[in-house]
Amino acid sequence: MSGGVDGFNQVVDLRSDTVTRPTPEMRRAMAEAEVGDDVYGEDPTVNRLETRAAEIFDKEAALFVPTGCMGNLIAIKVWTHHGDEVICEERSHVNLYELASMSAIAGCMPRIARAEDGILSWKQIEAVIRPKIYYDSQTALVSLENTSNMAGGTVYPTAQVNDICDRAHDIGLKVHLDGARIFNAATALEESVAEMTRKVDSVMFCLSKGLGAPVGSMVAGSREFIDKARVYRKMFGGGMRQAGVIAAAGLLALEKSPSRLHIDHKNARRLAEGVAKISGFAIDPAKVRTNIVIFDCSKTGKTAVEWCDILYKRGVWAQDTALHSVRLVTHCDVDEAGIERALTVLQDAAMQTQKVGA
């Protein structure tokens, strides 16, 4: 739990795992970081971070970028030409939450496939691949998201990713993985990120979500891909100078934070189990595998926005994701006591709402 925010003594901030704050160890590392000019490739801390990320993912190279949105956009730009299409799941981050940058900047159009659990199969992808006809825009890239945020943190089985990559490569398509929360997926599967991403052409992952760093994401892939990615990072305004100050926290996050993600998953399951018992809310706790909990509030007669407002006033911060969908995300700054407080507030608010409506 965090305290003293906007007058609340005990705020439980479950809006996202982006709200985490750097640990004291991260702050010390940031203060003491050895730095240089990263645009010239001279920041030793950034270089160490990039080298270590490439090692962990067993890729030839990696690049430090300010945000995951920029990392995804860079990959799309590298793998496509203007007028191409990018296949992605309907609720994917690249489709919903990146300000149409693939169209506005990369000159591509999203080609949407729908999967109920957010996890695309090759059959679903194949159904929307454009035929090789001159008057159709052409498919160039498949973008997957692991975990699938808006589907409730669902996880791609590695065999399914490999199958998609094999079939895509057979017909000349590239595969990019938006792995913003790939370490959460790896924790759920009890697999290494290297094995999980071996066949994708590029991968982006965030240091600033579950890993707890204050700023930054990484893209990784072949040396040739990263050489091109570095050009686009500069073009998009992401060339940072003495960036070792933030890379130092990213290094700690990368090395130490994955080992504690199971705690966030445990807290999410506890949260889901508690929400499932509250009258008017609907969720299947068995489907909660990582740190994202999305429940349906339609039976309460109130929208998700209304519920978020109700909870906010009681010191529990949530996020609406659809008309009747409320999202709660666990992370390192919310402990077990915070989860129990959130459930108590949810239960009390639901009871009071029902009394008012009775």
Secondary structure as UniProt FT lines:
FT   TURN            6..7
FT   STRAND          11..13
FT   HELIX           17..19
FT   HELIX           24..32
FT   HELIX           38..40
FT   HELIX           44..57
FT   STRAND          61..65
FT   HELIX           68..79
FT   TURN            82..83
FT   STRAND          85..89
FT   TURN            90..91
FT   HELIX           93..96
FT   TURN            99..100
FT   HELIX           101..104
FT   STRAND          109..113
FT   TURN            116..117
FT   HELIX           122..126
FT   TURN            127..128
FT   TURN            134..135
FT   STRAND          139..145
FT   HELIX           149..151
FT   HELIX           158..170
FT   TURN            171..172
FT   STRAND          174..178
FT   TURN            180..181
FT   HELIX           182..189
FT   HELIX           193..196
FT   TURN            197..199
FT   STRAND          202..206
FT   TURN            210..211
FT   STRAND          217..221
FT   HELIX           223..235
FT   TURN            236..237
FT   HELIX           244..256
FT   HELIX           257..260
FT   HELIX           261..276
FT   TURN            279..280
FT   HELIX           285..287
FT   STRAND          292..296
FT   HELIX           298..300
FT   HELIX           304..313
FT   TURN            314..315
FT   STRAND          316..317
FT   STRAND          319..322
FT   TURN            323..324
FT   STRAND          325..329
FT   TURN            332..333
FT   HELIX           336..357
//
